[in-house]
């Protein structure tokens, strides 16, 4: 006799198999589903520059707030 957990997992697995079926797959070539051209020369610099810029923004903002808070006007 199966436990309640085993029966539930078997039911869930059977139901998700139907949901994951590949009936509506639309083939798309590499990068054709993106709203920008990834094959341009400057794309990698723009991409990595924006990643670094957006990732460093909270660090720069925290540094600015901590620096500003000590009452020193010599930025």
Residue frames as a rotation matrix with the C-alpha (Angstrom) as fourth column:
UNK 1
0.582 0.813 0.000 0.00
0.813 -0.582 0.000 0.00
0.000 0.000 -1.000 0.00
UNK 2
-0.285 -0.691 0.665 1.36
0.678 -0.636 -0.369 3.42
0.677 0.345 0.649 -0.96
UNK 3
-0.451 0.085 -0.888 1.53
0.749 -0.505 -0.429 6.31
-0.485 -0.859 0.164 1.43
UNK 4
0.633 0.756 -0.166 -0.41
0.581 -0.605 -0.544 9.50
-0.512 0.248 -0.823 0.83
UNK 5
0.243 -0.640 -0.729 2.79
-0.417 -0.747 0.518 11.35
-0.876 0.178 -0.448 -0.16
UNK 6
-0.740 -0.548 0.389 3.69
0.059 0.523 0.850 8.72
-0.670 0.652 -0.355 -2.76
UNK 7
-0.075 0.798 0.598 0.20
0.927 0.277 -0.253 8.78
-0.367 0.536 -0.760 -4.26
UNK 8
0.724 0.330 -0.606 0.23
0.197 -0.941 -0.277 12.59
-0.661 0.081 -0.746 -4.44
UNK 9
-0.147 -0.860 -0.489 3.63
-0.469 -0.374 0.800 12.66
-0.871 0.347 -0.348 -6.11
UNK 10
-0.703 -0.049 0.709 2.52
0.485 0.696 0.529 10.06
-0.519 0.716 -0.466 -8.67
UNK 11
0.364 0.912 0.190 -0.61
0.844 -0.237 -0.480 12.07
-0.393 0.335 -0.856 -9.44
UNK 12
0.585 -0.205 -0.784 1.37
-0.157 -0.978 0.139 15.30
-0.795 0.041 -0.605 -9.76
UNK 13
-0.525 -0.851 0.016 3.93
-0.207 0.146 0.967 13.72
-0.826 0.504 -0.253 -12.06
UNK 14
-0.450 0.439 0.778 1.21
0.813 0.562 0.153 12.34
-0.370 0.701 -0.610 -14.33
UNK 15
0.637 0.750 -0.178 -0.56
0.629 -0.640 -0.442 15.72
-0.446 0.170 -0.879 -14.52
UNK 16
0.364 -0.548 -0.753 2.57
-0.339 -0.831 0.441 17.73
-0.867 0.095 -0.488 -15.30
UNK 17
-0.567 -0.556 0.608 3.56
0.341 0.513 0.787 15.41
-0.750 0.654 -0.102 -18.12
UNK 18
0.175 0.719 0.673 0.51
0.975 -0.034 -0.218 16.61
-0.134 0.694 -0.707 -20.04
UNK 19
0.854 0.175 -0.490 1.26
0.210 -0.978 0.015 20.26
-0.477 -0.116 -0.871 -19.28
UNK 20
0.055 -0.941 -0.335 4.82
-0.336 -0.333 0.881 19.96
-0.940 0.064 -0.334 -20.53
UNK 21
0.302 0.072 0.951 3.86
0.709 0.649 -0.274 18.50
-0.637 0.757 0.145 -23.87
UNK 22
-0.544 -0.698 -0.466 5.55
0.137 -0.622 0.771 20.10
-0.828 0.355 0.434 -26.86
UNK 23
0.039 0.660 0.750 2.54
0.913 0.282 -0.296 20.61
-0.406 0.697 -0.591 -29.13
UNK 24
0.905 0.418 0.082 2.81
0.420 -0.843 -0.334 24.38
-0.070 0.337 -0.939 -29.46
UNK 25
0.124 -0.943 -0.308 6.54
0.470 -0.218 0.855 24.79
-0.874 -0.250 0.416 -29.98
UNK 26
0.995 0.092 0.030 7.47
0.075 -0.532 -0.843 27.52
-0.062 0.842 -0.537 -32.43
UNK 27
0.298 -0.953 0.054 11.05
0.934 0.302 0.191 27.13
-0.199 -0.006 0.980 -33.63
UNK 28
0.995 -0.079 -0.059 13.10
-0.089 -0.981 -0.173 30.32
-0.044 0.178 -0.983 -33.51
UNK 29
0.412 -0.911 0.008 16.69
0.503 0.220 -0.836 30.71
0.760 0.348 0.549 -34.68
UNK 30
-0.037 -0.534 -0.844 19.31
0.999 -0.042 -0.018 31.85
-0.026 -0.844 0.535 -32.20
UNK 31
-0.731 -0.304 -0.611 18.60
0.449 -0.889 -0.095 35.42
-0.514 -0.344 0.786 -31.09
UNK 32
-0.792 0.448 0.416 15.64
0.265 -0.361 0.894 36.03
0.550 0.818 0.167 -33.40
UNK 33
0.199 0.923 -0.329 13.17
0.774 0.058 0.631 36.28
0.601 -0.380 -0.703 -30.50
UNK 34
-0.193 -0.349 -0.917 15.01
0.856 -0.517 0.017 39.22
-0.480 -0.781 0.399 -28.91
UNK 35
0.805 0.593 0.004 14.08
0.527 -0.713 -0.463 42.87
-0.271 0.375 -0.886 -29.57
UNK 36
0.600 -0.675 -0.429 17.70
-0.641 -0.727 0.247 43.83
-0.479 0.126 -0.869 -30.31
UNK 37
0.805 -0.375 -0.460 20.49
-0.237 0.509 -0.828 42.58
0.545 0.775 0.321 -32.56
UNK 38
0.824 -0.499 0.267 23.04
-0.143 0.273 0.951 40.49
-0.548 -0.823 0.153 -30.66
UNK 39
0.524 -0.629 0.574 25.34
0.826 0.540 -0.163 40.14
-0.207 0.559 0.803 -33.67
UNK 40
0.857 -0.224 0.463 26.44
-0.005 -0.903 -0.429 43.80
0.515 0.365 -0.776 -33.76
UNK 41
0.004 -0.988 -0.156 30.02
0.358 0.147 -0.922 44.60
0.934 -0.052 0.355 -32.87
UNK 42
-0.638 -0.325 0.698 29.36
-0.381 -0.654 -0.653 46.86
0.669 -0.683 0.294 -29.89
UNK 43
0.408 0.908 -0.101 26.67
-0.348 0.257 0.901 44.69
0.844 -0.332 0.421 -28.32
UNK 44
0.340 -0.288 -0.895 28.97
0.704 0.709 0.040 42.86
0.623 -0.644 0.444 -25.93
UNK 45
-0.774 -0.632 0.042 30.49
0.470 -0.616 -0.632 46.13
0.426 -0.469 0.774 -24.65
UNK 46
-0.428 0.711 0.558 27.06
-0.581 -0.689 0.433 47.69
0.692 -0.138 0.708 -24.23
UNK 47
0.515 0.644 -0.566 25.74
-0.034 0.675 0.737 44.57
0.857 -0.360 0.370 -22.50
UNK 48
0.088 -0.552 -0.829 28.63
0.881 0.432 -0.194 44.16
0.466 -0.713 0.524 -20.06
UNK 49
-0.830 -0.364 0.423 28.84
0.192 -0.898 -0.397 47.90
0.524 -0.248 0.815 -19.50
UNK 50
-0.066 0.885 0.461 25.19
-0.608 -0.402 0.685 48.07
0.791 -0.235 0.564 -18.52
UNK 51
0.569 0.231 -0.789 25.53
0.355 0.797 0.489 44.99
0.742 -0.558 0.372 -16.28
UNK 52
-0.359 -0.795 -0.488 28.51
0.855 -0.070 -0.514 46.52
0.375 -0.602 0.705 -14.46
UNK 53
-0.776 0.081 0.625 26.87
-0.114 -0.993 -0.013 49.93
0.620 -0.082 0.780 -14.30
UNK 54
0.231 0.957 0.175 23.58
-0.484 -0.042 0.874 48.70
0.844 -0.286 0.454 -12.89
UNK 55
0.501 -0.094 -0.861 25.32
0.596 0.758 0.264 46.37
0.627 -0.645 0.436 -10.43
UNK 56
-0.533 -0.797 -0.283 27.60
0.778 -0.331 -0.533 49.14
0.331 -0.505 0.797 -9.15
UNK 57
-0.232 0.508 0.829 24.80
-0.019 -0.855 0.519 51.69
0.972 0.105 0.208 -8.77
UNK 58
0.815 0.558 -0.156 23.72
0.149 0.059 0.987 50.56
0.560 -0.828 -0.035 -5.25
UNK 59
0.261 -0.807 -0.529 27.35
0.965 0.220 0.140 50.50
0.003 -0.548 0.837 -4.11
UNK 60
-0.651 -0.478 0.590 27.98
0.543 -0.836 -0.079 54.03
0.531 0.269 0.803 -5.37
UNK 61
0.157 0.794 0.587 24.70
-0.092 -0.580 0.810 55.24
0.983 -0.181 -0.018 -3.84
UNK 62
0.821 0.101 -0.562 25.58
0.505 0.331 0.797 53.72
0.267 -0.938 0.221 -0.45
UNK 63
-0.207 -0.962 -0.178 29.05
0.976 -0.192 -0.098 55.23
0.060 -0.194 0.979 -0.59
UNK 64
-0.514 0.059 0.856 27.58
0.250 -0.944 0.215 58.64
0.821 0.325 0.470 -1.45
UNK 65
0.552 0.805 0.215 25.04
-0.032 -0.238 0.971 58.49
0.833 -0.543 -0.106 1.39
UNK 66
0.648 -0.376 -0.663 27.64
0.761 0.355 0.543 57.40
0.031 -0.856 0.516 3.94
UNK 67
-0.459 -0.864 0.208 30.07
0.864 -0.488 -0.120 60.05
0.205 0.125 0.971 2.78
UNK 68
-0.299 0.440 0.847 27.40
0.105 -0.867 0.487 62.74
0.948 0.235 0.213 2.80
UNK 69
0.609 0.740 -0.284 26.15
0.305 0.112 0.946 61.86
0.732 -0.663 -0.157 6.28
UNK 70
0.100 -0.618 -0.780 29.25
0.983 0.180 -0.017 62.76
0.151 -0.766 0.625 8.27
UNK 71
0.789 0.299 -0.537 28.79
0.436 -0.888 0.147 66.54
-0.432 -0.350 -0.831 7.92
UNK 72
-0.275 -0.940 -0.203 32.01
0.333 -0.291 0.897 66.99
-0.902 0.180 0.393 5.97
UNK 73
0.722 0.574 -0.386 31.51
-0.103 -0.463 -0.880 69.32
-0.685 0.675 -0.275 3.01
UNK 74
-0.163 -0.834 -0.527 34.78
-0.868 -0.132 0.478 68.26
-0.468 0.535 -0.703 1.35
UNK 75
0.823 0.503 0.262 33.42
-0.311 0.786 -0.534 65.73
-0.475 0.358 0.804 -1.12
